[in-house]
Amino acid sequence: MSHQTADSFGAGLVLEDRLPLHWRALDTPGVSPSLQLSNEETLHVILSLDEHHAEAGDENPEFAHEVQRLETKINLILELVSQVLACQLQLPEALPLRLSAHEIEWETTNAPAVGSAVLIETYVCPRYPRPLFLPATIKESSGVRVRAVFNDLGEPVQDLLEKLIFRHHRRLIAATRRASGG
């Protein structure tokens, strides 16, 4: 399960989890427009998977119940398909990481050198096994823990990433309240 903390890492909320991650060296620190578009599309899909249609229940409870029933079935199908895809895609190893909208930190035995430009590939949603491609510059590398700052993700991608992290944070708070009976 993922959780978030707010501390000196990044600005704002941080998603902490164990997620598939792979990196490779880049010649230049920039990102291509096609990668930006791919990231934007991926984040839109992931965020749409979490959308709920509560307003329909206010006007017509029977309709809301039917929508909920269909969403449950679609979610089951998505879960099964994503499991098959994850096996077929041979996802990278899941590593402990912390992700903000501005930087990422992960644990690895294969660390890039400080100052190097890298492209980080990470899968932030098990239900939709499509990677985000995050161009970054390595700021810290201890041989075990690596910290990288993103290079111009583009405002739309950064906004969507912030939204994704916020939704994870909200879900964590709700789960904590349910667990405590509040």
Beta strands, then each sheet from edge to edge (+ up, - down):
strand 1: 3-5
strand 2: 14-25
strand 3: 94-99
strand 4: 103-107
strand 5: 117-122
strand 6: 132-141
strand 7: 145-150
sheet 1: 1+ 2- 3+ 4- 7+ 6- 5+
end
